[in-house]
Amino acid sequence: MPGAVAQTSTLALTNATLPYVLTLARQGVISGLESNPHLLNGLNVHQGKITCAAVAAALGYAYVPPLTALGSEGSFTIPYEQAS
């Protein structure tokens, strides 16, 4: 359906993603991921390590928690990762 209303869907997608892009641009990728659990939830692979439990299980690879892969202790936990 986005093709039927291309301009409107582009504006909606831009409005939804721009705050995340600005966070990464202002803080840098690693700091931005460490400071925002929503961005960190979107991390699947970092430096060859699978950081998403579902992806690791589906592909038969070892899972590495995202904060561990980033080399960070972190001050929050990721709800989706706790359930695995």
N, C-alpha and C positions, 0 to 999 in steps of 0.2 A: 503494500500500500504506500510506502514512502514515495514511490515513483509518481503516484497520482498527485501528490502535493509536495513536490521536491523542495520548494523554497521553505515552506512551513516546517517540513521534517528536518531540513538542514538547520534552521534556526533553533528548533527544539533540541536537537542533538548538541549543538554548540552551547546552548544555555545549560544543558545538563552536565557537559564534560569540562567546560572552561574553568570552573573552580579547581578541579583536580589538576589540570594542566598548569594553572597558575601556582598551585602549591608546589608542584615538582620544579617549576622554573625558578621560584623564589628560594626554595630550601635546598634544591639539588635532589637528585633521584633517591639516594640512600636516606638522607635526612627526611625527605618528604614521605617515603614509605614508612620509616620508623615512627613518624609523628601522626600518621593517619591510618587507623585500622581498616578503613574502607579501601584505601589504596593497597595496603598490605594484603588484604584478602584477594586482590586481583593478581598478585604475584604467583606465577606458576613455576618459573625456572629462574635461578640466579647462579651464575658461574658454574653451569653444568649440574647443579643440584635441583632436584624436583622439590618444590616448596608447596605443592598442593597435594594433600593426602589422596584425593580422588584420582588425580592424574597419575600419581605414583602407583596406586593400586591397580588402575586400569592397564598401565603399561608394564607392571611387574618390576618397577624400580624402587630403590630405597627412598623413603620420605625423609626430608630434612625440614624442620620447622623454619618458617620464613625468617624469624629474627635470628635464629642460629646461622642460617645461610648468609645473612647480612653481617654477622659478627656483632650482634647487638643483644644486650640483655632485655631491653624494651620495658615499658612501664604498663603495658596492657596485654591482654591475651586475645586471641582470635576465636570468637564463639564457634565458628564452623570447624576449626581445627580441634577444639576440645572434644567435640562429639565423636571424633574418629578413634 
